[in-house]
Amino acid sequence: MQQTLSIYLIGFAVMSLFHGALSDSFGRRPVVLWGVAVFAVASAGCALSQTIGQLVFFRLLQGLSTGAGIVVSRAVIRDMFPPADAQRVMSQVTIFFGAAPAIAPIIGGLLFVHAGWHAIFWFLTAVGVALWIANWKLLPETLHLGARQPFKVRHLLRGYWQMGSSGRFVLLALASGIPFNGMFLYVLSAPVFVGEHLGLAPQQFFWFFLFTIGGIMGGAWWSGRLAGKLPPQRQIRRGFRVMVAVSIVNVIANALMPAQAWWALPLIGVFSFGWALMVPVVTLMVLDLVPERRGMASSMQSCLAASANALVAGLLAPLVMHSTLLLALASMGLMSIGLASWLWVRSRLPTVA
């Protein structure tokens, strides 16, 4: 059963490399519509599966298709809006991107308890159908014919090589994606962290998600408010300062005393605030590094982030979730990778912002 999650994450990470590149060649709208349609069909297939092999197959199909909206939407935003306005819209998207991993377990748990596991996938099928209809009616094509890239293997490979070999691009992608796992690690470890370490009953788990979602929504909202008023590099610096300060306090507190909900949960919320404050700006910087291939840039960025999420979920979380101090140290370490990436870019390539 664990493989159903692993295969989904693998499919998501691999196909994220291609959604944006396809949208650069065939347009944003067709890729989004096909991706959402396949996701709805795959979700129905999961609900109807009779064997574990069938479930694994349809979960793979889900993973291969679900990244289309996430990847292409970033390119659509930058196609449509100038930098300051794009930051405001990207901040709104960040609210959903960050809140979804926290809300999903609540919805999934309620559906599982009251209607069985099949209901989870029927719910996702309904979501897919609703999203397809909404995008069919409301989503315009934002990539003009003259801006489309030729769909040739050599041309695509050259683009991937240019981005993958660019230290500026890779480090900016790491700066935006890796710190997220400093918070996501706690989401993955929530049953043990909240239930065992903090001693909260299942009906009290909502406090954890309340602080997490509240921090993300607050940081993303404030990032949108600062768009056009504060230089991008200063906004990123503020976000990292918040995460660094919280990480230090979190490690010290967990080293000196048993974790308690009254201080542990607010710290995670403030960390989430710092991440959401800076990530819309860094994401736009990644896209603007290659304005002629924004779809591919979004693909590469999503692939790196998804690969990191998969490694944290499959390897790191099981190793550290049984100790609050190890959780705090691992969270600080993940944030430090993003911070070091940003500092390297800023020191070696000062014109990036």
Stockholm file with secondary structure:
# STOCKHOLM 1.0

chainA/1-353         MQQTLSIYLIGFAVMSLFHGALSDSFGRRPVVLWGVAVFAVASAGCALSQTIGQLVFFRLLQGLSTGAGIVVSRAVIRDMFPPADAQRVMSQVTIFFGAAPAIAPIIGGLLFVHAGWHAIFWFLTAVGVALWIANWKLLPETLHLGARQPFKVRHLLRGYWQMGSSGRFVLLALASGIPFNGMFLYVLSAPVFVGEHLGLAPQQFFWFFLFTIGGIMGGAWWSGRLAGKLPPQRQIRRGFRVMVAVSIVNVIANALMPAQAWWALPLIGVFSFGWALMVPVVTLMVLDLVPERRGMASSMQSCLAASANALVAGLLAPLVMHSTLLLALASMGLMSIGLASWLWVRSRLPTVA
#=GR chainA/1-353 SS CHHHHHHHHHHHHHHHHHHHHHHHHHCHHHHHHHHHHHHHHHHHHHHHCCSHHHHHHHHHHHHHHHHHHHHHHHHHHHHHSCHHHHHHHHHHHHHHHHHHHHHHHHHHHHHHHHHCHHHHHHHHHHHHHHHHHHHHHHCCCCSCGGGCCCCCHHHHHHHHHHHHTCHHHHHHHHHHHTTHHHHHHHHHTHHHIIIIISCCCGGGTHHHHHHHHHHHHHHHHHHHHHTTTSCHHHHHHHHHHHHHHHHHHHHHHHHHSCCCHHHHHHHHHHHHHHHHHHHHHHHHHHHHHSGGGHHHHHHHHHHHHHHHHHHIIIIIHHHHTTCHHHHHHHHHHHHHHHHHHHHHHHHHCGGGC
#=GC SS_cons         CHHHHHHHHHHHHHHHHHHHHHHHHHCHHHHHHHHHHHHHHHHHHHHHCCSHHHHHHHHHHHHHHHHHHHHHHHHHHHHHSCHHHHHHHHHHHHHHHHHHHHHHHHHHHHHHHHHCHHHHHHHHHHHHHHHHHHHHHHCCCCSCGGGCCCCCHHHHHHHHHHHHTCHHHHHHHHHHHTTHHHHHHHHHTHHHIIIIISCCCGGGTHHHHHHHHHHHHHHHHHHHHHTTTSCHHHHHHHHHHHHHHHHHHHHHHHHHSCCCHHHHHHHHHHHHHHHHHHHHHHHHHHHHHSGGGHHHHHHHHHHHHHHHHHHIIIIIHHHHTTCHHHHHHHHHHHHHHHHHHHHHHHHHCGGGC
//
